[in-house]
Amino acid sequence: MPRALKRIATNAARALGVFAVVAFVYLLVGTALSTIPRNRDWRAPVSQGVTIWIEDNGVHTGIVMPKRAAGIDWTDDFPAADLPDPRYAANDHVAVGWGERNFFLGTPTWSDVRPITVLHAAFGSDETLLHVEHIPRPQASKDVRAIVLKPAEYRRLAAAIRASRASGVAIRGYAGYDAFYPASGRYDAIRTCNAWTGDRLADAGVKIGWWTPFSASVMQWYH
């Protein structure tokens, strides 16, 4: 093998080795910190609470909430006029997730995911969005977990989600029932979409791990 090609191969092997070590440490630290609880004394109310859901598509988590509960009305925040098909606004719940703009807009399906899009998001972006879907009341399943909050906790959750929104007009969603909104906050490998979910639950006072970079980091807390 020519010396130049040998040097390139050696450098590539080293780079892959470093990447593998970094990925392993990231996975190890993320898994460990997700098991350390914030709000460790939290308990669900025994009566008169507001039921929300955490949904998981295997990679990304979102928070599902009733449109009207405990004095919170999401219909002004996410009006029917923002939907490609306003008829979906008749659904009584909204699912809200946060993420990197290019990833959200460029991947309507998982088959659209490209390595460059993932790397761009992982290295950091100040362009983030809220993704909001107007859906019926969910049914609990292994991918949809119910949590009951006290009314005051729910209002804190709503305030934290509203604080994540930035000024700007709605952007057309993937289908007739969803839309995107400009958001605040920087997305990177530390501040992931799932870390956002965990932080908003922590803001409400709910028990959740210290750092929740993966969808499993969030879902493990609710059964």
Secondary structure, 3 states (H helix, E strand, C coil): CCHHHHHHHHHHHHHHHHHHHHHHHHHHHHHHHCCCEECCCCCCCCCCCEEEEEEECCCCEEEEEECEECCEECCCCCCHHHCCCHHHHHCCEEEEEEEEHHHHHHCCCHHHCCHHHHHHHHHCECCEEEEEEEECCCCCECCEEEEEECHHHHHHHHHHHHHCECCCCCEECCCCCEEEEEECCCECCCCCHHHHHHHHHHHHCCCEECCCCCHHHHHCCCC
